[in-house]
Protein backbone atom coordinates (compact mmCIF):
# COMPACT_ATOMS: atom_id res chain seq x y z
CA UNK A 1 0.00 0.00 0.00
CA UNK A 2 1.13 3.57 -0.56
CA UNK A 3 2.15 5.35 2.61
CA UNK A 4 0.65 8.66 3.70
CA UNK A 5 3.62 10.66 2.49
CA UNK A 6 3.12 9.35 -1.03
CA UNK A 7 -0.61 10.01 -0.88
CA UNK A 8 0.10 13.57 0.16
CA UNK A 9 2.61 13.93 -2.66
CA UNK A 10 0.04 12.69 -5.14
CA UNK A 11 -2.53 15.19 -3.90
CA UNK A 12 -0.03 18.05 -4.08
CA UNK A 13 0.98 17.03 -7.61
CA UNK A 14 -2.65 17.08 -8.72
CA UNK A 15 -3.18 20.56 -7.26
CA UNK A 16 -0.05 21.92 -8.93
CA UNK A 17 -1.07 20.40 -12.26
CA UNK A 18 -4.51 21.98 -12.03
CA UNK A 19 -3.04 25.38 -11.20
CA UNK A 20 -0.60 25.15 -14.09
CA UNK A 21 -3.37 24.18 -16.48
CA UNK A 22 -5.43 27.17 -15.37
CA UNK A 23 -2.48 29.54 -15.87
CA UNK A 24 -1.78 28.10 -19.30
CA UNK A 25 -5.44 28.56 -20.28
CA UNK A 26 -5.35 32.21 -19.21
CA UNK A 27 -2.14 32.79 -21.12
CA UNK A 28 -3.62 31.24 -24.25
CA UNK A 29 -6.71 33.46 -24.02
CA UNK A 30 -4.71 36.64 -23.51
CA UNK A 31 -2.16 36.07 -26.26
CA UNK A 32 -3.70 35.85 -29.71
CA UNK A 33 -1.55 33.72 -32.03
CA UNK A 34 -0.18 35.23 -35.23
CA UNK A 35 -2.38 34.58 -38.27
CA UNK A 36 0.28 32.45 -39.97
CA UNK A 37 2.62 30.95 -37.33
CA UNK A 38 5.90 29.59 -38.62
CA UNK A 39 6.06 25.77 -38.50
CA UNK A 40 8.36 24.31 -35.84
CA UNK A 41 10.03 22.03 -38.40
CA UNK A 42 10.23 22.11 -42.19
CA UNK A 43 7.00 20.87 -43.73
CA UNK A 44 8.82 18.10 -45.56
CA UNK A 45 10.92 17.01 -42.57
CA UNK A 46 9.95 15.25 -39.36
CA UNK A 47 10.77 15.14 -35.66
CA UNK A 48 11.58 11.90 -33.86
CA UNK A 49 11.41 11.54 -30.07
CA UNK A 50 12.79 8.54 -28.17
CA UNK A 51 12.79 7.57 -24.49
CA UNK A 52 14.55 4.98 -22.35
CA UNK A 53 13.63 1.90 -20.37
CA UNK A 54 10.04 1.50 -19.17
CA UNK A 55 10.26 -1.06 -16.36
CA UNK A 56 8.03 -0.19 -13.38
CA UNK A 57 9.24 -1.40 -9.99
CA UNK A 58 6.99 -2.22 -7.04
CA UNK A 59 6.72 1.40 -5.84
CA UNK A 60 5.56 2.51 -9.30
CA UNK A 61 3.04 -0.34 -9.39
CA UNK A 62 1.67 0.92 -6.07
CA UNK A 63 1.12 4.37 -7.58
CA UNK A 64 -0.51 2.95 -10.72
CA UNK A 65 -2.84 0.89 -8.53
CA UNK A 66 -3.70 4.02 -6.50
CA UNK A 67 -4.32 6.01 -9.69
CA UNK A 68 -6.74 3.30 -10.83
CA UNK A 69 -8.78 3.78 -7.67
CA UNK A 70 -7.57 0.50 -6.26
CA UNK A 71 -9.04 -1.46 -9.15
CA UNK A 72 -6.32 -2.60 -11.53
CA UNK A 73 -3.57 -0.26 -12.77
CA UNK A 74 -3.51 3.07 -14.56
CA UNK A 75 -0.11 4.34 -15.72
CA UNK A 76 -1.50 7.22 -17.78
CA UNK A 77 -1.27 9.86 -15.01
CA UNK A 78 2.28 8.72 -14.34
CA UNK A 79 3.36 9.59 -17.90
CA UNK A 80 1.13 12.62 -18.48
CA UNK A 81 3.89 15.12 -17.66
CA UNK A 82 5.92 14.17 -20.73
CA UNK A 83 2.87 13.78 -22.96
CA UNK A 84 3.27 17.18 -24.67
CA UNK A 85 6.83 16.38 -25.81
CA UNK A 86 6.00 12.84 -26.88
CA UNK A 87 2.72 13.60 -28.62
CA UNK A 88 4.24 16.65 -30.28
CA UNK A 89 6.65 14.51 -32.32
CA UNK A 90 5.92 13.11 -35.76
CA UNK A 91 7.27 9.76 -34.53
CA UNK A 92 7.74 8.75 -30.89
CA UNK A 93 9.60 5.59 -29.84
CA UNK A 94 9.77 3.98 -26.40
CA UNK A 95 11.71 1.02 -24.99
CA UNK A 96 9.62 -1.58 -23.18
CA UNK A 97 12.22 -3.32 -21.02
CA UNK A 98 9.79 -5.73 -19.38
CA UNK A 99 7.22 -8.29 -20.43
CA UNK A 100 3.57 -8.13 -19.49
CA UNK A 101 1.58 -10.60 -17.46
CA UNK A 102 -2.10 -11.37 -17.53
CA UNK A 103 -4.67 -8.77 -16.51
CA UNK A 104 -4.33 -8.66 -12.73
CA UNK A 105 -1.92 -11.59 -12.75
CA UNK A 106 1.48 -10.00 -13.16
CA UNK A 107 4.44 -11.27 -11.13
CA UNK A 108 7.84 -10.02 -9.99
CA UNK A 109 9.08 -10.78 -13.51
CA UNK A 110 6.20 -9.23 -15.45
CA UNK A 111 4.29 -5.94 -15.60
CA UNK A 112 0.55 -5.22 -15.90
CA UNK A 113 -0.70 -5.10 -19.50
CA UNK A 114 -2.22 -1.67 -18.80
CA UNK A 115 1.30 -0.34 -19.32
CA UNK A 116 0.79 -0.63 -23.09
CA UNK A 117 -2.41 1.41 -22.86
CA UNK A 118 -0.56 4.22 -21.10
CA UNK A 119 2.28 4.28 -23.62
CA UNK A 120 -0.21 4.59 -26.46
CA UNK A 121 -2.22 7.26 -24.64
CA UNK A 122 0.96 9.27 -24.01
CA UNK A 123 1.57 9.48 -27.74
CA UNK A 124 4.10 6.77 -28.52
CA UNK A 125 3.93 5.13 -31.94
CA UNK A 126 6.21 2.15 -31.38
CA UNK A 127 8.48 0.41 -28.87
CA UNK A 128 11.69 -1.57 -29.02
CA UNK A 129 11.28 -4.80 -27.04
CA UNK A 130 14.65 -6.56 -27.17
CA UNK A 131 16.07 -6.41 -23.64
CA UNK A 132 17.82 -8.59 -21.10
CA UNK A 133 14.38 -9.23 -19.57
CA UNK A 134 12.67 -10.25 -22.81
CA UNK A 135 12.68 -13.94 -21.80
CA UNK A 136 11.80 -13.48 -18.13
CA UNK A 137 8.57 -15.38 -18.79
CA UNK A 138 9.66 -17.35 -21.84
CA UNK A 139 7.78 -17.44 -25.12
CA UNK A 140 4.49 -16.83 -23.28
CA UNK A 141 5.78 -13.50 -21.99
CA UNK A 142 6.72 -12.38 -25.48
CA UNK A 143 3.32 -13.45 -26.78
CA UNK A 144 1.41 -11.49 -24.13
CA UNK A 145 3.60 -8.41 -24.50
CA UNK A 146 3.26 -8.15 -28.26
CA UNK A 147 -0.45 -8.96 -28.06
CA UNK A 148 -0.86 -6.08 -25.58
CA UNK A 149 1.01 -3.69 -27.88
CA UNK A 150 -1.03 -4.80 -30.89
CA UNK A 151 -4.30 -4.16 -29.04
CA UNK A 152 -3.45 -0.49 -28.59
CA UNK A 153 -1.90 0.01 -32.02
CA UNK A 154 1.75 0.28 -30.94
CA UNK A 155 4.32 -1.02 -33.41
CA UNK A 156 7.18 -3.11 -32.04
CA UNK A 157 10.59 -4.46 -32.93
CA UNK A 158 13.06 -6.75 -31.18
CA UNK A 159 11.02 -9.79 -30.16
CA UNK A 160 8.74 -12.06 -32.17
CA UNK A 161 5.95 -14.60 -31.77
CA UNK A 162 6.60 -16.36 -35.07
CA UNK A 163 9.49 -16.80 -37.46
CA UNK A 164 7.61 -14.80 -40.08
CA UNK A 165 7.23 -11.91 -37.62
CA UNK A 166 10.93 -12.07 -36.78
CA UNK A 167 11.73 -11.64 -40.46
CA UNK A 168 9.35 -8.70 -40.93
CA UNK A 169 10.78 -5.20 -40.76
CA UNK A 170 9.11 -2.58 -38.56
CA UNK A 171 8.69 0.50 -40.76
CA UNK A 172 6.63 3.52 -39.69
CA UNK A 173 5.61 6.72 -41.42
CA UNK A 174 6.88 10.07 -40.16
CA UNK A 175 5.65 12.87 -42.38
CA UNK A 176 6.58 11.75 -45.85
CA UNK A 177 9.54 9.71 -44.58
CA UNK A 178 9.56 5.98 -43.87
CA UNK A 179 11.46 5.10 -40.69
CA UNK A 180 12.65 1.60 -39.82
CA UNK A 181 13.25 0.66 -36.19
CA UNK A 182 15.54 -2.29 -35.43
CA UNK A 183 16.05 -3.59 -31.87
CA UNK A 184 18.69 -5.82 -30.25
CA UNK A 185 19.93 -6.80 -26.79
CA UNK A 186 23.36 -7.81 -25.53
CA UNK A 187 21.94 -10.62 -23.36
CA UNK A 188 18.77 -12.24 -22.00
CA UNK A 189 19.89 -12.71 -18.39
CA UNK A 190 21.25 -16.17 -19.13
CA UNK A 191 17.85 -17.49 -20.20
CA UNK A 192 17.83 -19.98 -23.04
CA UNK A 193 15.98 -19.09 -26.20
CA UNK A 194 12.71 -21.03 -26.44
CA UNK A 195 13.15 -24.46 -28.08
CA UNK A 196 12.86 -24.17 -31.83
CA UNK A 197 12.66 -20.34 -31.64
CA UNK A 198 16.18 -18.95 -32.10
CA UNK A 199 14.54 -15.90 -33.69
CA UNK A 200 12.41 -14.98 -30.62
CA UNK A 201 14.75 -12.17 -29.45
CA UNK A 202 17.05 -9.96 -31.49
CA UNK A 203 20.53 -10.57 -30.08
CA UNK A 204 23.27 -7.99 -30.46
CA UNK A 205 25.49 -8.96 -33.39
CA UNK A 206 27.21 -6.47 -35.67
CA UNK A 207 26.80 -8.49 -38.85
CA UNK A 208 23.12 -9.12 -38.23
CA UNK A 209 22.45 -5.46 -37.42
CA UNK A 210 24.10 -4.29 -40.62
CA UNK A 211 22.34 -6.94 -42.71
CA UNK A 212 18.99 -5.89 -41.26
CA UNK A 213 19.75 -2.20 -41.77
CA UNK A 214 20.63 -2.79 -45.43
CA UNK A 215 17.48 -4.86 -45.90
CA UNK A 216 15.45 -2.01 -44.41
CA UNK A 217 17.05 0.42 -46.82
CA UNK A 218 16.31 -1.85 -49.78
CA UNK A 219 12.71 -2.07 -48.58
CA UNK A 220 12.40 1.70 -48.87
CA UNK A 221 13.33 3.01 -45.42
CA UNK A 222 14.49 6.63 -45.63
CA UNK A 223 15.81 6.58 -42.06
CA UNK A 224 17.11 3.52 -40.18
CA UNK A 225 17.05 3.68 -36.37
CA UNK A 226 18.86 1.02 -34.34
CA UNK A 227 17.80 0.52 -30.71
CA UNK A 228 20.44 -1.29 -28.67
CA UNK A 229 20.10 -2.66 -25.14
CA UNK A 230 23.77 -2.55 -24.05
CA UNK A 231 26.23 -0.99 -21.60
CA UNK A 232 27.14 -1.45 -17.96
CA UNK A 233 24.52 -0.99 -15.23
CA UNK A 234 24.91 2.19 -13.21
CA UNK A 235 27.85 3.56 -15.21
CA UNK A 236 27.38 6.94 -16.85
CA UNK A 237 30.38 6.50 -19.17
CA UNK A 238 29.88 4.18 -22.17
CA UNK A 239 31.90 0.97 -21.92
CA UNK A 240 34.31 -0.38 -24.52
CA UNK A 241 31.69 -2.54 -26.22
CA UNK A 242 29.45 0.49 -26.71
CA UNK A 243 32.27 2.66 -28.06
CA UNK A 244 33.57 -0.01 -30.43
CA UNK A 245 30.20 -1.07 -31.78
CA UNK A 246 29.06 2.54 -32.20
CA UNK A 247 32.11 3.29 -34.34
CA UNK A 248 31.65 0.20 -36.48
CA UNK A 249 27.92 0.62 -37.00
CA UNK A 250 28.14 4.29 -37.90
CA UNK A 251 31.08 3.69 -40.24
CA UNK A 252 29.16 1.16 -42.37
CA UNK A 253 28.09 2.50 -45.75
CA UNK A 254 26.50 1.22 -48.92
CA UNK A 255 27.04 3.21 -52.08
CA UNK A 256 28.54 6.01 -50.02
CA UNK A 257 25.39 6.37 -47.88
CA UNK A 258 25.43 5.39 -44.18
CA UNK A 259 23.52 2.20 -43.44
CA UNK A 260 22.31 3.53 -40.07
CA UNK A 261 20.99 7.02 -39.33
CA UNK A 262 20.54 6.97 -35.53
CA UNK A 263 21.59 4.73 -32.62
CA UNK A 264 19.50 4.73 -29.43
CA UNK A 265 20.93 3.02 -26.35
CA UNK A 266 19.21 1.66 -23.25
CA UNK A 267 19.92 -0.66 -20.28
CA UNK A 268 22.50 1.26 -18.18
CA UNK A 269 19.52 2.53 -16.09
CA UNK A 270 21.07 5.99 -15.77
CA UNK A 271 21.68 8.70 -18.39
CA UNK A 272 24.75 8.40 -20.58
CA UNK A 273 26.36 10.68 -23.13
CA UNK A 274 25.15 11.62 -26.59
CA UNK A 275 27.85 11.75 -29.28
CA UNK A 276 28.13 12.26 -33.01
CA UNK A 277 30.20 9.35 -34.35
CA UNK A 278 31.23 9.21 -38.01
CA UNK A 279 28.60 11.85 -38.70
CA UNK A 280 25.76 9.88 -37.04
CA UNK A 281 24.16 10.60 -33.67
CA UNK A 282 24.59 7.95 -30.99
CA UNK A 283 22.76 8.05 -27.65
CA UNK A 284 24.74 5.68 -25.46
CA UNK A 285 22.08 5.58 -22.77
CA UNK A 286 18.71 7.31 -22.46
CA UNK A 287 18.22 6.21 -18.84
CA UNK A 288 15.06 4.75 -17.32
CA UNK A 289 11.95 6.74 -18.12
CA UNK A 290 9.79 4.78 -15.70
CA UNK A 291 11.30 2.64 -12.95
CA UNK A 292 10.82 3.25 -9.21
CA UNK A 293 13.11 2.84 -6.24
CA UNK A 294 16.43 1.77 -7.77
CA UNK A 295 19.48 0.39 -5.94
CA UNK A 296 23.15 0.12 -6.86
CA UNK A 297 25.41 -2.93 -6.57
CA UNK A 298 26.06 -2.15 -2.88
CA UNK A 299 22.36 -2.18 -2.09
CA UNK A 300 22.11 1.59 -1.65
CA UNK A 301 19.28 3.53 -3.24
CA UNK A 302 20.58 5.32 -6.34
CA UNK A 303 18.53 8.36 -7.40
CA UNK A 304 20.22 8.35 -10.81
CA UNK A 305 18.09 5.30 -11.62
CA UNK A 306 15.10 7.60 -12.04
CA UNK A 307 16.86 10.19 -14.21
CA UNK A 308 16.67 10.04 -17.99
CA UNK A 309 16.33 12.01 -21.19
CA UNK A 310 13.98 12.25 -24.10
CA UNK A 311 16.01 12.46 -27.30
CA UNK A 312 14.54 14.65 -30.03
CA UNK A 313 15.99 14.76 -33.53
CA UNK A 314 14.63 16.84 -36.39
CA UNK A 315 15.37 15.26 -39.77
CA UNK A 316 15.31 17.07 -43.10
CA UNK A 317 15.10 15.39 -46.52
CA UNK A 318 18.11 14.94 -48.79
CA UNK A 319 19.04 17.74 -51.13
CA UNK A 320 20.03 15.31 -53.88
CA UNK A 321 18.32 12.13 -55.12
CA UNK A 322 19.44 9.10 -53.13
CA UNK A 323 21.05 11.25 -50.45
CA UNK A 324 20.76 10.98 -46.71
CA UNK A 325 18.07 12.44 -44.48
CA UNK A 326 20.12 14.73 -42.24
CA UNK A 327 19.62 15.68 -38.60
CA UNK A 328 19.06 19.43 -38.73
CA UNK A 329 18.54 19.78 -34.98
CA UNK A 330 19.57 17.52 -32.09
CA UNK A 331 18.04 18.00 -28.63
CA UNK A 332 17.68 16.27 -25.28
CA UNK A 333 14.92 16.91 -22.75
CA UNK A 334 15.90 16.00 -19.14
CA UNK A 335 13.31 14.11 -17.14
CA UNK A 336 12.87 12.46 -13.75
CA UNK A 337 10.59 9.83 -12.29
CA UNK A 338 9.51 11.38 -8.98
CA UNK A 339 9.36 8.35 -6.68
CA UNK A 340 7.22 10.04 -4.03
CA UNK A 341 4.68 11.62 -6.40
CA UNK A 342 4.67 8.69 -8.81
CA UNK A 343 5.03 10.93 -11.85
CA UNK A 344 7.49 11.29 -14.73
CA UNK A 345 8.53 14.95 -14.68
CA UNK A 346 9.71 17.10 -17.58
CA UNK A 347 12.40 18.89 -15.58
CA UNK A 348 12.55 22.07 -17.64
CA UNK A 349 8.76 22.48 -17.49
CA UNK A 350 8.79 21.82 -13.74
CA UNK A 351 11.60 24.32 -13.12
CA UNK A 352 9.70 26.94 -15.14
CA UNK A 353 6.80 26.41 -12.72
CA UNK A 354 9.07 26.97 -9.71
CA UNK A 355 10.00 23.40 -8.73
CA UNK A 356 13.46 22.89 -7.25
CA UNK A 357 14.93 20.43 -9.76
CA UNK A 358 17.81 22.56 -11.04
CA UNK A 359 20.57 20.41 -9.55
CA UNK A 360 19.13 17.21 -11.03
CA UNK A 361 18.62 18.86 -14.42
CA UNK A 362 22.18 20.15 -14.47
CA UNK A 363 23.62 16.78 -13.45
CA UNK A 364 21.84 15.11 -16.37
CA UNK A 365 23.02 17.82 -18.75
CA UNK A 366 26.65 17.38 -17.65
CA UNK A 367 26.55 13.66 -18.37
CA UNK A 368 24.76 14.04 -21.70
CA UNK A 369 27.35 16.58 -22.92
CA UNK A 370 30.37 14.80 -21.41
CA UNK A 371 31.70 13.57 -24.76
CA UNK A 372 31.58 16.92 -26.52
CA UNK A 373 28.16 16.74 -28.15
CA UNK A 374 27.61 20.47 -27.69
CA UNK A 375 30.25 21.26 -30.29
CA UNK A 376 28.25 19.20 -32.80
CA UNK A 377 25.08 21.16 -32.06
CA UNK A 378 23.31 19.17 -29.33
CA UNK A 379 21.16 21.47 -27.20
CA UNK A 380 18.85 21.04 -24.24
CA UNK A 381 15.28 21.25 -25.48
CA UNK A 382 12.12 22.47 -23.83
C-alpha positions as CSV (number, residue, x, y, z in Angstrom):
1,X,0.0,0.0,0.0
2,X,1.1,3.6,-0.6
3,X,2.2,5.3,2.6
4,X,0.6,8.7,3.7
5,X,3.6,10.7,2.5
6,X,3.1,9.4,-1.0
7,X,-0.6,10.0,-0.9
8,X,0.1,13.6,0.2
9,X,2.6,13.9,-2.7
10,X,0.0,12.7,-5.1
11,X,-2.5,15.2,-3.9
12,X,0.0,18.0,-4.1
13,X,1.0,17.0,-7.6
14,X,-2.7,17.1,-8.7
15,X,-3.2,20.6,-7.3
16,X,-0.1,21.9,-8.9
17,X,-1.1,20.4,-12.3
18,X,-4.5,22.0,-12.0
19,X,-3.0,25.4,-11.2
20,X,-0.6,25.1,-14.1
21,X,-3.4,24.2,-16.5
22,X,-5.4,27.2,-15.4
23,X,-2.5,29.5,-15.9
24,X,-1.8,28.1,-19.3
25,X,-5.4,28.6,-20.3
26,X,-5.4,32.2,-19.2
27,X,-2.1,32.8,-21.1
28,X,-3.6,31.2,-24.2
29,X,-6.7,33.5,-24.0
30,X,-4.7,36.6,-23.5
31,X,-2.2,36.1,-26.3
32,X,-3.7,35.9,-29.7
33,X,-1.6,33.7,-32.0
34,X,-0.2,35.2,-35.2
35,X,-2.4,34.6,-38.3
36,X,0.3,32.5,-40.0
37,X,2.6,30.9,-37.3
38,X,5.9,29.6,-38.6
39,X,6.1,25.8,-38.5
40,X,8.4,24.3,-35.8
41,X,10.0,22.0,-38.4
42,X,10.2,22.1,-42.2
43,X,7.0,20.9,-43.7
44,X,8.8,18.1,-45.6
45,X,10.9,17.0,-42.6
46,X,10.0,15.3,-39.4
47,X,10.8,15.1,-35.7
48,X,11.6,11.9,-33.9
49,X,11.4,11.5,-30.1
50,X,12.8,8.5,-28.2
51,X,12.8,7.6,-24.5
52,X,14.5,5.0,-22.3
53,X,13.6,1.9,-20.4
54,X,10.0,1.5,-19.2
55,X,10.3,-1.1,-16.4
56,X,8.0,-0.2,-13.4
57,X,9.2,-1.4,-10.0
58,X,7.0,-2.2,-7.0
59,X,6.7,1.4,-5.8
60,X,5.6,2.5,-9.3
61,X,3.0,-0.3,-9.4
62,X,1.7,0.9,-6.1
63,X,1.1,4.4,-7.6
64,X,-0.5,2.9,-10.7
65,X,-2.8,0.9,-8.5
66,X,-3.7,4.0,-6.5
67,X,-4.3,6.0,-9.7
68,X,-6.7,3.3,-10.8
69,X,-8.8,3.8,-7.7
70,X,-7.6,0.5,-6.3
71,X,-9.0,-1.5,-9.1
72,X,-6.3,-2.6,-11.5
73,X,-3.6,-0.3,-12.8
74,X,-3.5,3.1,-14.6
75,X,-0.1,4.3,-15.7
76,X,-1.5,7.2,-17.8
77,X,-1.3,9.9,-15.0
78,X,2.3,8.7,-14.3
79,X,3.4,9.6,-17.9
80,X,1.1,12.6,-18.5
81,X,3.9,15.1,-17.7
82,X,5.9,14.2,-20.7
83,X,2.9,13.8,-23.0
84,X,3.3,17.2,-24.7
85,X,6.8,16.4,-25.8
86,X,6.0,12.8,-26.9
87,X,2.7,13.6,-28.6
88,X,4.2,16.7,-30.3
89,X,6.6,14.5,-32.3
90,X,5.9,13.1,-35.8
91,X,7.3,9.8,-34.5
92,X,7.7,8.7,-30.9
93,X,9.6,5.6,-29.8
94,X,9.8,4.0,-26.4
95,X,11.7,1.0,-25.0
96,X,9.6,-1.6,-23.2
97,X,12.2,-3.3,-21.0
98,X,9.8,-5.7,-19.4
99,X,7.2,-8.3,-20.4
100,X,3.6,-8.1,-19.5
101,X,1.6,-10.6,-17.5
102,X,-2.1,-11.4,-17.5
103,X,-4.7,-8.8,-16.5
104,X,-4.3,-8.7,-12.7
105,X,-1.9,-11.6,-12.8
106,X,1.5,-10.0,-13.2
107,X,4.4,-11.3,-11.1
108,X,7.8,-10.0,-10.0
109,X,9.1,-10.8,-13.5
110,X,6.2,-9.2,-15.4
111,X,4.3,-5.9,-15.6
112,X,0.5,-5.2,-15.9
113,X,-0.7,-5.1,-19.5
114,X,-2.2,-1.7,-18.8
115,X,1.3,-0.3,-19.3
116,X,0.8,-0.6,-23.1
117,X,-2.4,1.4,-22.9
118,X,-0.6,4.2,-21.1
119,X,2.3,4.3,-23.6
120,X,-0.2,4.6,-26.5
121,X,-2.2,7.3,-24.6
122,X,1.0,9.3,-24.0
123,X,1.6,9.5,-27.7
124,X,4.1,6.8,-28.5
125,X,3.9,5.1,-31.9
126,X,6.2,2.1,-31.4
127,X,8.5,0.4,-28.9
128,X,11.7,-1.6,-29.0
129,X,11.3,-4.8,-27.0
130,X,14.6,-6.6,-27.2
131,X,16.1,-6.4,-23.6
132,X,17.8,-8.6,-21.1
133,X,14.4,-9.2,-19.6
134,X,12.7,-10.3,-22.8
135,X,12.7,-13.9,-21.8
136,X,11.8,-13.5,-18.1
137,X,8.6,-15.4,-18.8
138,X,9.7,-17.4,-21.8
139,X,7.8,-17.4,-25.1
140,X,4.5,-16.8,-23.3
141,X,5.8,-13.5,-22.0
142,X,6.7,-12.4,-25.5
143,X,3.3,-13.4,-26.8
144,X,1.4,-11.5,-24.1
145,X,3.6,-8.4,-24.5
146,X,3.3,-8.2,-28.3
147,X,-0.5,-9.0,-28.1
148,X,-0.9,-6.1,-25.6
149,X,1.0,-3.7,-27.9
150,X,-1.0,-4.8,-30.9
151,X,-4.3,-4.2,-29.0
152,X,-3.4,-0.5,-28.6
153,X,-1.9,0.0,-32.0
154,X,1.8,0.3,-30.9
155,X,4.3,-1.0,-33.4
156,X,7.2,-3.1,-32.0
157,X,10.6,-4.5,-32.9
158,X,13.1,-6.8,-31.2
159,X,11.0,-9.8,-30.2
160,X,8.7,-12.1,-32.2
161,X,6.0,-14.6,-31.8
162,X,6.6,-16.4,-35.1
163,X,9.5,-16.8,-37.5
164,X,7.6,-14.8,-40.1
165,X,7.2,-11.9,-37.6
166,X,10.9,-12.1,-36.8
167,X,11.7,-11.6,-40.5
168,X,9.3,-8.7,-40.9
169,X,10.8,-5.2,-40.8
170,X,9.1,-2.6,-38.6
171,X,8.7,0.5,-40.8
172,X,6.6,3.5,-39.7
173,X,5.6,6.7,-41.4
174,X,6.9,10.1,-40.2
175,X,5.7,12.9,-42.4
176,X,6.6,11.7,-45.9
177,X,9.5,9.7,-44.6
178,X,9.6,6.0,-43.9
179,X,11.5,5.1,-40.7
180,X,12.7,1.6,-39.8
181,X,13.2,0.7,-36.2
182,X,15.5,-2.3,-35.4
183,X,16.0,-3.6,-31.9
184,X,18.7,-5.8,-30.2
185,X,19.9,-6.8,-26.8
186,X,23.4,-7.8,-25.5
187,X,21.9,-10.6,-23.4
188,X,18.8,-12.2,-22.0
189,X,19.9,-12.7,-18.4
190,X,21.3,-16.2,-19.1
191,X,17.9,-17.5,-20.2
192,X,17.8,-20.0,-23.0
193,X,16.0,-19.1,-26.2
194,X,12.7,-21.0,-26.4
195,X,13.2,-24.5,-28.1
196,X,12.9,-24.2,-31.8
197,X,12.7,-20.3,-31.6
198,X,16.2,-18.9,-32.1
199,X,14.5,-15.9,-33.7
200,X,12.4,-15.0,-30.6
201,X,14.7,-12.2,-29.5
202,X,17.0,-10.0,-31.5
203,X,20.5,-10.6,-30.1
204,X,23.3,-8.0,-30.5
205,X,25.5,-9.0,-33.4
206,X,27.2,-6.5,-35.7
207,X,26.8,-8.5,-38.8
208,X,23.1,-9.1,-38.2
209,X,22.5,-5.5,-37.4
210,X,24.1,-4.3,-40.6
211,X,22.3,-6.9,-42.7
212,X,19.0,-5.9,-41.3
213,X,19.8,-2.2,-41.8
214,X,20.6,-2.8,-45.4
215,X,17.5,-4.9,-45.9
216,X,15.4,-2.0,-44.4
217,X,17.0,0.4,-46.8
218,X,16.3,-1.8,-49.8
219,X,12.7,-2.1,-48.6
220,X,12.4,1.7,-48.9
221,X,13.3,3.0,-45.4
222,X,14.5,6.6,-45.6
223,X,15.8,6.6,-42.1
224,X,17.1,3.5,-40.2
225,X,17.0,3.7,-36.4
226,X,18.9,1.0,-34.3
227,X,17.8,0.5,-30.7
228,X,20.4,-1.3,-28.7
229,X,20.1,-2.7,-25.1
230,X,23.8,-2.5,-24.1
231,X,26.2,-1.0,-21.6
232,X,27.1,-1.5,-18.0
233,X,24.5,-1.0,-15.2
234,X,24.9,2.2,-13.2
235,X,27.8,3.6,-15.2
236,X,27.4,6.9,-16.8
237,X,30.4,6.5,-19.2
238,X,29.9,4.2,-22.2
239,X,31.9,1.0,-21.9
240,X,34.3,-0.4,-24.5
241,X,31.7,-2.5,-26.2
242,X,29.5,0.5,-26.7
243,X,32.3,2.7,-28.1
244,X,33.6,0.0,-30.4
245,X,30.2,-1.1,-31.8
246,X,29.1,2.5,-32.2
247,X,32.1,3.3,-34.3
248,X,31.7,0.2,-36.5
249,X,27.9,0.6,-37.0
250,X,28.1,4.3,-37.9
251,X,31.1,3.7,-40.2
252,X,29.2,1.2,-42.4
253,X,28.1,2.5,-45.8
254,X,26.5,1.2,-48.9
255,X,27.0,3.2,-52.1
256,X,28.5,6.0,-50.0
257,X,25.4,6.4,-47.9
258,X,25.4,5.4,-44.2
259,X,23.5,2.2,-43.4
260,X,22.3,3.5,-40.1
261,X,21.0,7.0,-39.3
262,X,20.5,7.0,-35.5
263,X,21.6,4.7,-32.6
264,X,19.5,4.7,-29.4
265,X,20.9,3.0,-26.3
266,X,19.2,1.7,-23.3
267,X,19.9,-0.7,-20.3
268,X,22.5,1.3,-18.2
269,X,19.5,2.5,-16.1
270,X,21.1,6.0,-15.8
271,X,21.7,8.7,-18.4
272,X,24.8,8.4,-20.6
273,X,26.4,10.7,-23.1
274,X,25.2,11.6,-26.6
275,X,27.8,11.8,-29.3
276,X,28.1,12.3,-33.0
277,X,30.2,9.3,-34.4
278,X,31.2,9.2,-38.0
279,X,28.6,11.9,-38.7
280,X,25.8,9.9,-37.0
281,X,24.2,10.6,-33.7
282,X,24.6,8.0,-31.0
283,X,22.8,8.1,-27.7
284,X,24.7,5.7,-25.5
285,X,22.1,5.6,-22.8
286,X,18.7,7.3,-22.5
287,X,18.2,6.2,-18.8
288,X,15.1,4.8,-17.3
289,X,12.0,6.7,-18.1
290,X,9.8,4.8,-15.7
291,X,11.3,2.6,-12.9
292,X,10.8,3.2,-9.2
293,X,13.1,2.8,-6.2
294,X,16.4,1.8,-7.8
295,X,19.5,0.4,-5.9
296,X,23.2,0.1,-6.9
297,X,25.4,-2.9,-6.6
298,X,26.1,-2.1,-2.9
299,X,22.4,-2.2,-2.1
300,X,22.1,1.6,-1.6
301,X,19.3,3.5,-3.2
302,X,20.6,5.3,-6.3
303,X,18.5,8.4,-7.4
304,X,20.2,8.3,-10.8
305,X,18.1,5.3,-11.6
306,X,15.1,7.6,-12.0
307,X,16.9,10.2,-14.2
308,X,16.7,10.0,-18.0
309,X,16.3,12.0,-21.2
310,X,14.0,12.3,-24.1
311,X,16.0,12.5,-27.3
312,X,14.5,14.7,-30.0
313,X,16.0,14.8,-33.5
314,X,14.6,16.8,-36.4
315,X,15.4,15.3,-39.8
316,X,15.3,17.1,-43.1
317,X,15.1,15.4,-46.5
318,X,18.1,14.9,-48.8
319,X,19.0,17.7,-51.1
320,X,20.0,15.3,-53.9
321,X,18.3,12.1,-55.1
322,X,19.4,9.1,-53.1
323,X,21.0,11.3,-50.5
324,X,20.8,11.0,-46.7
325,X,18.1,12.4,-44.5
326,X,20.1,14.7,-42.2
327,X,19.6,15.7,-38.6
328,X,19.1,19.4,-38.7
329,X,18.5,19.8,-35.0
330,X,19.6,17.5,-32.1
331,X,18.0,18.0,-28.6
332,X,17.7,16.3,-25.3
333,X,14.9,16.9,-22.7
334,X,15.9,16.0,-19.1
335,X,13.3,14.1,-17.1
336,X,12.9,12.5,-13.7
337,X,10.6,9.8,-12.3
338,X,9.5,11.4,-9.0
339,X,9.4,8.4,-6.7
340,X,7.2,10.0,-4.0
341,X,4.7,11.6,-6.4
342,X,4.7,8.7,-8.8
343,X,5.0,10.9,-11.9
344,X,7.5,11.3,-14.7
345,X,8.5,14.9,-14.7
346,X,9.7,17.1,-17.6
347,X,12.4,18.9,-15.6
348,X,12.5,22.1,-17.6
349,X,8.8,22.5,-17.5
350,X,8.8,21.8,-13.7
351,X,11.6,24.3,-13.1
352,X,9.7,26.9,-15.1
353,X,6.8,26.4,-12.7
354,X,9.1,27.0,-9.7
355,X,10.0,23.4,-8.7
356,X,13.5,22.9,-7.3
357,X,14.9,20.4,-9.8
358,X,17.8,22.6,-11.0
359,X,20.6,20.4,-9.5
360,X,19.1,17.2,-11.0
361,X,18.6,18.9,-14.4
362,X,22.2,20.1,-14.5
363,X,23.6,16.8,-13.4
364,X,21.8,15.1,-16.4
365,X,23.0,17.8,-18.8
366,X,26.6,17.4,-17.6
367,X,26.5,13.7,-18.4
368,X,24.8,14.0,-21.7
369,X,27.3,16.6,-22.9
370,X,30.4,14.8,-21.4
371,X,31.7,13.6,-24.8
372,X,31.6,16.9,-26.5
373,X,28.2,16.7,-28.2
374,X,27.6,20.5,-27.7
375,X,30.3,21.3,-30.3
376,X,28.2,19.2,-32.8
377,X,25.1,21.2,-32.1
378,X,23.3,19.2,-29.3
379,X,21.2,21.5,-27.2
380,X,18.8,21.0,-24.2
381,X,15.3,21.3,-25.5
382,X,12.1,22.5,-23.8
